[in-house]
Amino acid sequence: MLVAVAVLLAFSAWTFWMAVRPPRLAIPGTPADYRMVAEALTIASEDGIRLAAWLIEPPTRRPTGEGPLVILLHGYPANKADLLPIAGALHPRFAVLLVDLRSFGESGGRATTLGFRERGDLRRVVDAAVAQGYTRIGVFGYSLGGAVALMGAAEDPRIRAVAAWAPFADLRVLARDIYGIFWLLKHPFVELMILWGRLAFGADITRPSPETAAAELTIPVQLWASRDDEQIPFAHAERLQRALAGNPRAEFHFGAGTHNDRVEGFEGRLADFFARSL
């Protein structure tokens, strides 16, 4: 029995460690590849992590403070280069600020907190946008970035609109989905994940959740998800839809395809959403 418990603890700790310290992917691409001129920014997080970012002005910049800006947050375990195609689609109408989340891409940090500290990081990114003269600010997030966008928007009134592609609704629920192959053992695995998070980061990193944050939002929200998503089960989109039911400015786009299959016309509808909302 003691051996079995030791194996359970060791395996749980290993899976948690691998989740918060994924390899840094080398995704090729620069703004120049999309005929965009970018200014490299370094943004300091609340705990001193250096976050790497690209600020891309629109082709014709409006007077300071009058033009809209969209912050782009990538998914797990990608980096800001992964969103260059979306930045290229938004660029004719908006300033765009792409950010490497902590421990990804060129940003510092030894571990991701899967959204917990990234909420504060987004607040610092908004600070940087305001320092550049932008006040009409929207956020688009992909997967993990979408979860961060929802939570950050609930805490920062400077964010006027948020769009999210396939975010998870609750990290605990997602952990149960992932550990589901272990049947009844999924429950102790989730509780151990919360324990390891407390030991590593000093807090329950599953709280707040994107679902509870979404329920607080009154700003325009655009949620995208696939019914066939193999990474974030569609049930997460349904939970978020219920959480947003009281927001008349929320819109939902559900289709087919895998986690990374963007639907036809996605970029145009995303740009139109921010044009209406900002």
Beta strands, then each sheet from edge to edge (+ up, - down):
strand 1: 38-44
strand 2: 50-56
strand 3: 68-73
strand 4: 95-99
strand 5: 136-142
strand 6: 159-165
strand 7: 221-226
strand 8: 250-255
sheet 1: 1+ 2- 4+ 3+ 5+ 6+ 7+ 8+
end
